[in-house]
Amino acid sequence: MLKLLRRSVQARAVATTVALSGVLIAALGGFLSFSIGNGLFEARLSQILAESEAAVIDVQNTFAASSVNDEVALQILLNSVVPKLEATGVADTRRVALLRSPGQAGIQLLQSPISSGLDTQVIGQSFREEVRNSAGRVLYQSIQLSFAENGIVRLSPGIVVGSPVEIPLAGKYELYLVFDLSSDQQTLDFVQQTLLIGGLVLIVIIGGVSYVVTSWLVRPVKVAAEVSEEIADGALDVRLLEKGEDVIAVLARSFNKMADSLQRQITKLASVSKMQQRFVSDVSHELRTPLTTIKLAGDLLFEARDTLDPTLRRSAELLHGQIVRFEVLLNDLLEISRYDAGAVRAELEIHDLNQVVGNAIASIDPLAKNRGSRVEVVAPNGEILAEFDARRIERLLRNLLANAIEHGEGKPIRVEVGENAHAVAVNVSDRGIGMTKAQLERVFDRFWRADPARKRTSGGTGLGLAISLEDTMLHGGTLDVWAAPDAGATFRLTLPKVQGSEITESPLVLPNSDEPGDKA
């Protein structure tokens, strides 16, 4: 559910609408329930007080008009009060108790008539005291009545009304009328139940309506998202339907204008890029023929340099070195142009990574000895098998090694090989000048050098790391780099053991546990 709410705007809108509506309906239902309950109670209380006042007057008049002068006749008259008052009320809702006030002189010989089933304990002593001191006023108190139904004791609200009564020859009495409000409570329960069911139904209706409305509103956004994805996938001619004059139509027109502008810019940039790629490719190919002639002539001069005077001999050596560098640059340009054209295919086979690393180190060993750098290798015993293009990976490792030697300042170069269940990796580390964070961001840029003022001894073209990155992506791997000023640099190549599988974790770690630096 939480995932659905995070991913769907419509689900969040419907959930929010239903939640807020539920809160408002609950508040409104509570207010209505309280108002209705209070209104029922006030109406019933007014009726009860009116009935009670009439009953008290009737009882008082009955005793005042009687001419009884003996206890037996008086007891009979007392006993007639309860049935009379019960009969004038609503059936089974009013019970009567005529109780003699305590603290009077003389012995109580007359019995206090009480309705059948009435427990006088519901009439509290404090309330009786208030009634005795009320000077003839009618008082009431809310109580709770209990009654048994099918062996189960049930509770219901009630009201007891009391008033003092003066009876000739008998003394002071208290008349209590106990009203059962269970029918009124049932009415209130029915109203509350109706409000609850109506509120739930209303929430469901609101949820359905909000779903329909949000579907209608969100549909253009969904269509725009789908069209955006199609444009991102390369379908630049896909557009939104423009219909109407509302804000959705304005959005569609604005989106289409943006898509038209992007299509023009992308087409223009793609055309320029193709022209640049074609230019590089054509120039590189066209330069091969004159370069071959120049190289042959340069080789003849270089081989005959001992017969030349010192000035010409130095010129022949410089010419030979620049021709070699020009040839390497030309080959790198051709390789880059093939990558740009998407014409590179890897020759994938199962190879031993340890052997490929050894071949790369052996080929770069003369340069390492010339710079005074010792190559240290840390690799597990046995074969480390993986599926890759051995020629390209060996060239990639040679580039990394040459870069480490070039910037290692004659300090040892460390090469570490590792593997796990899904990937193989090689770390190439130097302890040289390192790089700043700004330099790390451009380390794989074409023709970029960390320090252009430094003298290069390996004849680099500035394309080595760019080609290495292309070779890595061709194999579905990653090429990470960590560096710090005056602390050296570490390049980590990670390749999947089986092409097409996903690399979840590299077998080797970079110098820092948080692995700062560029990642490709």
C-alpha positions as CSV (number, residue, x, y, z in Angstrom):
1,M,0.0,0.0,0.0
2,L,2.8,2.4,0.9
3,K,4.6,1.6,-2.3
4,L,1.4,2.3,-4.3
5,L,1.0,5.7,-2.5
6,R,4.7,6.6,-3.2
7,R,4.4,5.7,-6.9
8,S,0.9,6.9,-7.8
9,V,-0.2,10.5,-7.7
10,Q,-3.8,9.4,-8.2
11,A,-3.7,7.0,-5.2
12,R,-2.3,9.8,-3.0
13,A,-5.0,12.2,-4.1
14,V,-7.8,9.7,-3.5
15,A,-6.3,8.7,-0.1
16,T,-6.0,12.3,0.9
17,T,-9.5,13.2,-0.2
18,V,-11.0,10.2,1.6
19,A,-9.0,10.8,4.7
20,L,-9.9,14.5,4.9
21,S,-13.5,13.8,4.0
22,G,-13.6,11.1,6.7
23,V,-12.3,13.5,9.3
24,L,-14.9,16.2,8.3
25,I,-17.7,13.7,8.2
26,A,-16.7,12.3,11.6
27,A,-16.7,15.8,13.0
28,L,-20.0,16.6,11.4
29,G,-21.5,13.3,12.5
30,G,-20.3,13.9,16.1
31,F,-21.8,17.3,16.1
32,L,-25.1,16.1,14.7
33,S,-25.2,13.2,17.2
34,F,-24.5,15.5,20.1
35,S,-27.1,18.0,18.9
36,I,-29.8,15.4,18.3
37,G,-29.0,13.6,21.6
38,N,-29.1,16.9,23.5
39,G,-32.3,17.9,21.7
40,L,-34.0,14.6,22.6
41,F,-32.9,14.9,26.2
42,E,-34.1,18.5,26.5
43,A,-37.5,17.7,24.9
44,R,-37.9,14.6,27.1
45,L,-36.8,16.5,30.2
46,S,-39.4,19.3,29.6
47,Q,-42.1,16.6,29.2
48,I,-41.0,14.8,32.3
49,L,-40.9,18.0,34.4
50,A,-44.3,19.1,33.2
51,E,-45.8,15.6,34.0
52,S,-44.0,15.6,37.4
53,E,-45.3,19.0,38.4
54,A,-48.9,18.0,37.4
55,A,-48.4,14.8,39.3
56,V,-47.2,16.6,42.5
57,I,-50.1,19.0,42.4
58,D,-52.6,16.2,41.9
59,V,-51.1,14.2,44.8
60,Q,-51.1,17.3,47.0
61,N,-54.7,18.1,46.1
62,T,-55.7,14.5,46.7
63,F,-54.5,14.5,50.2
64,A,-55.7,18.1,50.9
65,A,-59.2,17.2,49.8
66,S,-59.4,13.9,51.7
67,S,-61.4,13.7,54.9
68,V,-59.9,10.5,56.3
69,N,-59.1,10.5,60.0
70,D,-57.9,7.0,60.7
71,E,-54.7,5.2,59.8
72,V,-56.3,2.4,57.8
73,A,-58.2,4.8,55.5
74,L,-55.0,6.9,55.2
75,Q,-52.9,3.9,54.2
76,I,-55.5,3.0,51.6
77,L,-55.3,6.5,50.2
78,L,-51.5,6.4,50.2
79,N,-51.5,3.1,48.3
80,S,-53.8,4.5,45.7
81,V,-51.3,7.2,44.7
82,V,-48.7,4.9,43.1
83,P,-51.1,3.1,40.6
84,K,-52.8,6.4,39.8
85,L,-49.5,8.1,38.9
86,E,-48.2,5.1,37.0
87,A,-51.4,4.9,34.9
88,T,-51.2,8.6,33.9
89,G,-47.7,8.2,32.5
90,V,-46.5,6.3,29.4
91,A,-46.6,2.6,30.1
92,D,-43.5,1.0,31.6
93,T,-41.6,4.3,31.6
94,R,-42.6,5.8,35.0
95,R,-42.4,4.3,38.4
96,V,-43.4,6.0,41.7
97,A,-42.1,6.0,45.3
98,L,-43.8,7.9,48.1
99,L,-41.2,7.9,50.9
100,R,-41.6,9.3,54.4
101,S,-39.1,11.9,55.3
102,P,-36.8,10.8,58.1
103,G,-36.3,12.8,61.3
104,Q,-39.9,13.3,62.2
105,A,-41.4,13.0,65.7
106,G,-43.6,10.0,66.4
107,I,-43.5,6.4,65.3
108,Q,-44.0,5.6,61.6
109,L,-47.0,3.4,61.4
110,L,-47.9,3.9,57.7
111,Q,-46.0,2.0,54.9
112,S,-44.4,4.0,52.0
113,P,-46.0,2.8,48.7
114,I,-43.4,2.0,46.0
115,S,-43.9,0.8,42.4
116,S,-43.2,-2.8,41.7
117,G,-39.7,-3.4,40.5
118,L,-38.3,-0.1,41.6
119,D,-35.1,-0.2,43.6
120,T,-35.1,2.9,45.8
121,Q,-31.3,2.6,45.9
122,V,-31.2,4.6,42.6
123,I,-32.4,7.6,44.6
124,G,-29.3,8.9,46.3
125,Q,-29.4,10.2,49.9
126,S,-27.9,13.5,48.8
127,F,-30.7,14.0,46.3
128,R,-33.3,13.1,48.9
129,E,-31.8,15.7,51.2
130,E,-32.0,18.3,48.4
131,V,-35.6,17.4,47.8
132,R,-36.5,17.8,51.5
133,N,-34.9,21.2,51.5
134,S,-36.4,22.3,48.2
135,A,-39.4,24.2,49.7
136,G,-41.9,22.6,47.5
137,R,-39.9,22.8,44.2
138,V,-39.6,20.0,41.7
139,L,-36.0,18.7,41.4
140,Y,-34.5,16.2,39.0
141,Q,-31.4,14.1,38.7
142,S,-30.0,11.9,35.9
143,I,-29.5,8.2,37.0
144,Q,-28.7,4.9,35.5
145,L,-31.3,2.1,35.7
146,S,-30.6,-1.6,35.6
147,F,-32.9,-4.4,34.6
148,A,-32.6,-8.1,33.8
149,E,-33.5,-9.4,30.3
150,N,-33.1,-13.1,29.5
151,G,-30.8,-13.4,32.4
152,I,-28.6,-10.5,31.3
153,V,-28.4,-7.3,33.3
154,R,-28.8,-4.3,31.1
155,L,-28.3,-0.7,31.9
156,S,-30.4,2.2,30.6
157,P,-30.5,6.0,31.3
158,G,-33.2,7.5,33.5
159,I,-34.3,10.6,35.3
160,V,-35.6,10.7,38.9
161,V,-37.8,13.7,39.8
162,G,-38.6,14.5,43.4
163,S,-40.7,16.9,45.4
164,P,-41.7,17.2,49.1
165,V,-45.4,16.4,49.9
166,E,-47.3,17.3,53.1
167,I,-49.8,14.6,54.1
168,P,-52.3,15.4,56.9
169,L,-52.1,13.1,59.9
170,A,-49.0,11.3,58.3
171,G,-46.5,14.1,58.2
172,K,-43.9,15.0,55.6
173,Y,-43.3,12.7,52.6
174,E,-41.2,12.8,49.4
175,L,-42.7,12.0,46.1
176,Y,-40.3,10.5,43.6
177,L,-41.1,9.8,39.9
178,V,-38.5,7.6,38.1
179,F,-38.6,7.8,34.3
180,D,-37.0,5.1,32.1
181,L,-35.3,6.7,29.0
182,S,-34.5,3.5,27.2
183,S,-36.9,4.2,24.4
184,D,-35.3,7.6,23.9
185,Q,-31.8,6.0,24.0
186,Q,-32.9,3.5,21.3
187,T,-34.1,6.4,19.2
188,L,-30.7,8.1,19.7
189,D,-28.9,4.8,18.9
190,F,-30.8,4.4,15.7
191,V,-30.0,8.0,14.7
192,Q,-26.3,7.5,15.4
193,Q,-26.3,4.2,13.6
194,T,-28.0,5.9,10.6
195,L,-25.4,8.7,10.7
196,L,-22.5,6.2,10.9
197,I,-23.8,4.1,8.0
198,G,-24.6,7.2,6.0
199,G,-21.1,8.6,6.7
200,L,-19.4,5.4,5.6
201,V,-21.6,5.3,2.4
202,L,-20.7,9.0,1.8
203,I,-17.0,8.3,2.2
204,V,-17.2,5.4,-0.3
205,I,-19.1,7.7,-2.7
206,I,-16.5,10.5,-2.2
207,G,-13.7,8.0,-2.8
208,G,-15.3,6.8,-6.0
209,V,-16.0,10.3,-7.3
210,S,-12.4,11.4,-6.4
211,Y,-11.0,8.4,-8.2
212,V,-13.0,9.2,-11.3
213,V,-12.1,12.9,-11.2
214,T,-8.4,12.3,-10.5
215,S,-8.4,9.7,-13.3
216,W,-9.7,12.3,-15.7
217,L,-7.1,14.9,-14.4
218,V,-4.1,12.5,-14.2
219,R,-4.7,10.8,-17.6
220,P,-3.1,13.7,-19.6
221,V,-0.1,13.6,-17.2
222,K,0.2,9.9,-17.7
223,V,0.1,10.4,-21.5
224,A,2.7,13.1,-21.2
225,A,4.9,10.8,-19.2
226,E,4.6,8.0,-21.7
227,V,5.3,10.4,-24.6
228,S,8.3,11.7,-22.7
229,E,9.6,8.2,-22.3
230,E,9.1,7.5,-26.0
231,I,11.0,10.7,-26.8
232,A,13.8,9.7,-24.4
233,D,14.0,6.4,-26.3
234,G,14.6,8.2,-29.5
235,A,11.0,8.6,-31.0
236,L,11.5,12.4,-31.5
237,D,8.4,12.8,-33.7
238,V,5.9,11.7,-31.0
239,R,3.6,14.5,-29.8
240,L,0.7,15.1,-27.4
241,L,-2.9,15.6,-28.6
242,E,-3.9,19.3,-28.4
243,K,-7.6,19.6,-27.7
244,G,-9.6,22.4,-26.0
245,E,-8.5,25.7,-24.4
246,D,-8.0,24.6,-20.8
247,V,-4.8,24.3,-18.8
248,I,-4.3,20.7,-20.1
249,A,-4.4,21.9,-23.7
250,V,-1.9,24.7,-22.8
251,L,0.3,22.0,-21.3
252,A,0.1,19.9,-24.4
253,R,0.9,22.8,-26.7
254,S,3.8,23.9,-24.5
255,F,5.1,20.3,-24.3
256,N,4.8,19.9,-28.1
257,K,6.7,23.2,-28.6
258,M,9.4,22.0,-26.3
259,A,9.6,18.6,-28.1
260,D,9.8,20.4,-31.5
261,S,12.7,22.6,-30.2
262,L,14.4,19.5,-28.7
263,Q,14.0,17.6,-31.9
264,R,15.5,20.4,-34.0
265,Q,18.4,20.8,-31.5
266,I,19.1,17.1,-31.3
267,T,18.9,16.7,-35.1
268,K,21.2,19.6,-35.5
269,L,23.7,18.3,-32.9
270,A,23.4,14.8,-34.3
271,S,24.2,16.1,-37.7
272,V,27.2,18.1,-36.4
273,S,28.4,15.1,-34.4
274,K,28.1,12.8,-37.5
275,M,30.0,15.4,-39.5
276,Q,32.7,15.6,-36.9
277,Q,32.9,11.8,-36.6
278,R,33.0,11.5,-40.4
279,F,35.7,14.2,-40.6
280,V,37.9,12.5,-38.0
281,S,37.4,9.2,-39.6
282,D,38.1,10.5,-43.2
283,V,41.1,12.6,-42.1
284,S,42.5,9.7,-40.1
285,H,42.2,7.4,-43.1
286,E,43.5,10.0,-45.6
287,L,46.5,10.6,-43.4
288,R,47.5,7.0,-43.4
289,T,48.9,7.2,-47.0
290,P,51.2,10.2,-46.5
291,L,52.1,8.9,-43.0
292,T,53.3,5.7,-44.5
293,T,55.5,7.5,-46.9
294,I,56.8,9.9,-44.2
295,K,57.4,6.9,-41.9
296,L,59.4,5.0,-44.6
297,A,61.5,8.1,-45.3
298,G,61.9,8.8,-41.6
299,D,63.0,5.2,-40.9
300,L,65.7,5.5,-43.6
301,L,67.0,8.7,-42.1
302,F,66.8,7.2,-38.6
303,E,68.8,4.1,-39.7
304,A,71.4,6.2,-41.4
305,R,71.7,8.7,-38.5
306,D,75.2,7.6,-37.7
307,T,76.5,8.8,-41.0
308,L,75.0,12.2,-40.6
309,D,76.6,15.2,-38.8
310,P,75.4,15.7,-35.2
311,T,72.9,18.4,-36.1
312,L,71.2,16.3,-38.8
313,R,71.4,13.2,-36.6
314,R,69.5,14.9,-33.8
315,S,66.9,16.1,-36.3
316,A,66.5,12.5,-37.6
317,E,65.9,11.2,-34.0
318,L,63.4,13.9,-33.3
319,L,61.6,13.2,-36.6
320,H,61.5,9.5,-35.8
321,G,60.0,10.0,-32.4
322,Q,57.3,12.4,-33.6
323,I,56.4,10.1,-36.5
324,V,55.9,7.2,-34.0
325,R,53.8,9.5,-31.8
326,F,51.8,10.6,-34.8
327,E,51.1,7.0,-35.8
328,V,49.9,6.2,-32.3
329,L,47.6,9.3,-32.3
330,L,46.3,8.3,-35.7
331,N,45.5,4.8,-34.5
332,D,43.7,6.2,-31.4
333,L,41.7,8.6,-33.5
334,L,40.6,5.7,-35.8
335,E,39.6,3.7,-32.7
336,I,37.6,6.5,-31.2
337,S,35.9,7.1,-34.5
338,R,34.9,3.5,-34.7
339,Y,33.4,3.7,-31.2
340,D,31.5,6.9,-32.1
341,A,30.1,5.1,-35.1
342,G,29.1,2.1,-33.1
343,A,31.2,-0.2,-35.3
344,V,33.2,-1.9,-32.5
345,R,32.4,-5.4,-31.6
346,A,34.1,-7.3,-28.8
347,E,35.6,-10.8,-29.6
348,L,34.4,-12.5,-26.4
349,E,36.1,-15.7,-25.2
350,I,37.0,-17.3,-21.9
351,H,40.4,-16.0,-20.8
352,D,42.7,-16.1,-17.8
353,L,42.8,-12.6,-16.4
354,N,46.1,-13.4,-14.6
355,Q,47.7,-14.2,-17.9
356,V,46.4,-11.0,-19.6
357,V,47.7,-8.9,-16.7
358,G,51.1,-10.6,-17.0
359,N,51.2,-9.9,-20.7
360,A,50.3,-6.2,-20.1
361,I,53.0,-5.9,-17.4
362,A,55.6,-7.6,-19.7
363,S,54.9,-5.2,-22.5
364,I,55.2,-2.1,-20.3
365,D,58.2,-3.4,-18.4
366,P,60.8,-1.5,-20.5
367,L,59.0,1.8,-19.8
368,A,58.9,1.0,-16.1
369,K,62.6,0.2,-15.9
370,N,63.3,3.4,-17.8
371,R,61.4,5.4,-15.2
372,G,62.8,3.4,-12.3
373,S,59.4,2.1,-11.2
374,R,59.0,-1.4,-9.8
375,V,55.7,-3.2,-10.6
376,E,54.4,-5.2,-7.6
377,V,51.7,-7.8,-8.4
378,V,49.3,-9.2,-5.9
379,A,47.1,-12.0,-7.5
380,P,45.5,-15.2,-6.3
381,N,47.1,-18.5,-7.4
382,G,45.6,-20.4,-10.3
383,E,43.5,-19.2,-13.1
384,I,40.9,-16.3,-12.9
385,L,38.6,-17.1,-15.8
386,A,36.2,-14.6,-17.3
387,E,34.6,-13.8,-20.6
388,F,36.2,-10.8,-22.3
389,D,38.1,-9.6,-25.4
390,A,41.7,-10.3,-24.3
391,R,43.3,-7.9,-26.9
392,R,41.2,-4.9,-25.7
393,I,41.6,-5.7,-22.0
394,E,45.3,-6.0,-22.4
395,R,45.5,-2.7,-24.2
396,L,43.3,-1.2,-21.4
397,L,45.7,-2.5,-18.7
398,R,48.7,-1.2,-20.7
399,N,47.1,2.3,-20.7
400,L,46.5,2.2,-17.0
401,L,50.0,1.0,-16.3
402,A,51.6,3.6,-18.6
403,N,49.5,6.3,-16.9
404,A,50.6,5.0,-13.5
405,I,54.3,5.0,-14.5
406,E,54.0,8.4,-16.1
407,H,52.7,10.0,-12.9
408,G,54.2,7.7,-10.3
409,E,57.5,9.6,-10.0
410,G,59.6,6.5,-10.0
411,K,57.8,5.0,-7.0
412,P,56.5,1.3,-7.0
413,I,53.4,0.5,-9.0
414,R,51.0,-1.9,-7.4
415,V,48.8,-4.2,-9.5
416,E,46.1,-6.3,-7.6
417,V,43.9,-8.9,-9.1
418,G,40.7,-10.3,-7.4
419,E,37.5,-12.2,-8.1
420,N,34.2,-13.0,-6.5
421,A,31.2,-15.2,-7.6
422,H,30.1,-12.8,-10.3
423,A,33.0,-10.5,-11.3
424,V,36.7,-10.0,-11.7
425,A,38.7,-6.9,-11.0
426,V,42.2,-5.3,-11.4
427,N,43.5,-2.4,-9.3
428,V,46.4,-0.3,-10.7
429,S,47.8,2.0,-8.1
430,D,50.7,4.5,-8.0
431,R,52.1,6.7,-5.2
432,G,52.8,9.8,-7.3
433,I,51.4,13.3,-7.6
434,G,47.7,12.2,-7.5
435,M,44.9,14.4,-8.6
436,T,42.5,17.0,-7.2
437,K,38.7,16.6,-7.2
438,A,38.4,19.0,-10.1
439,Q,40.9,16.9,-12.1
440,L,39.1,13.7,-11.2
441,E,36.0,15.0,-12.9
442,R,37.8,15.3,-16.2
443,V,40.1,12.3,-16.0
444,F,38.3,10.4,-18.8
445,D,37.8,13.4,-21.1
446,R,39.4,13.1,-24.5
447,F,42.8,14.9,-25.1
448,W,42.8,16.1,-21.4
449,R,45.9,15.9,-19.3
450,A,46.1,16.5,-15.5
451,D,49.2,18.6,-15.9
452,P,49.8,19.8,-19.6
453,A,53.1,21.4,-18.5
454,R,54.7,18.1,-17.5
455,K,57.0,16.4,-19.9
456,R,55.7,13.1,-21.2
457,T,58.0,10.2,-21.6
458,S,55.5,7.6,-23.0
459,G,54.3,9.5,-26.0
460,G,50.7,9.6,-24.8
461,T,48.0,11.2,-27.0
462,G,45.5,12.1,-24.3
463,L,43.1,9.4,-25.6
464,G,44.2,6.4,-23.6
465,L,41.9,6.7,-20.7
466,A,39.0,7.7,-23.0
467,I,39.6,4.5,-25.1
468,S,39.9,2.5,-21.8
469,L,36.5,3.8,-20.7
470,E,35.0,2.8,-24.0
471,D,36.5,-0.7,-23.8
472,T,35.2,-1.1,-20.3
473,M,31.6,-0.1,-21.2
474,L,31.9,-2.4,-24.3
475,H,32.3,-5.3,-21.8
476,G,29.5,-4.1,-19.4
477,G,32.1,-3.3,-16.7
478,T,33.0,-0.3,-14.6
479,L,36.2,1.8,-14.5
480,D,36.6,3.6,-11.1
481,V,39.3,6.0,-10.0
482,W,40.4,7.3,-6.6
483,A,43.1,9.9,-6.2
484,A,44.3,12.6,-3.8
485,P,47.0,15.3,-4.2
486,D,50.5,13.8,-3.4
487,A,48.9,10.5,-2.4
488,G,48.8,8.8,-5.8
489,A,45.9,7.4,-7.7
490,T,44.2,4.0,-8.1
491,F,42.2,2.8,-11.1
492,R,39.9,-0.2,-10.7
493,L,38.7,-2.2,-13.6
494,T,35.7,-4.5,-12.8
495,L,34.3,-6.9,-15.4
496,P,31.5,-9.5,-15.2
497,K,32.6,-13.1,-15.3
498,V,29.8,-13.8,-17.8
499,Q,28.8,-11.1,-20.3
500,G,25.3,-9.8,-19.8
501,S,25.3,-10.5,-16.0
502,E,25.0,-7.6,-13.5
503,I,27.9,-6.5,-11.3
504,T,26.6,-6.0,-7.8
505,E,29.9,-5.6,-6.0
506,S,33.5,-5.3,-7.1
507,P,35.9,-7.9,-5.7
508,L,38.4,-5.2,-4.9
509,V,38.1,-2.0,-3.0
510,L,39.5,1.5,-3.6
511,P,42.0,2.9,-1.0
512,N,39.2,4.7,1.0
513,S,36.3,2.7,2.3
514,D,33.8,5.3,1.0
515,E,35.4,5.0,-2.5
516,P,35.5,8.6,-3.5
517,G,36.3,9.6,-7.0
518,D,35.0,9.2,-10.5
519,K,33.0,6.1,-11.6
520,A,32.2,5.0,-15.1
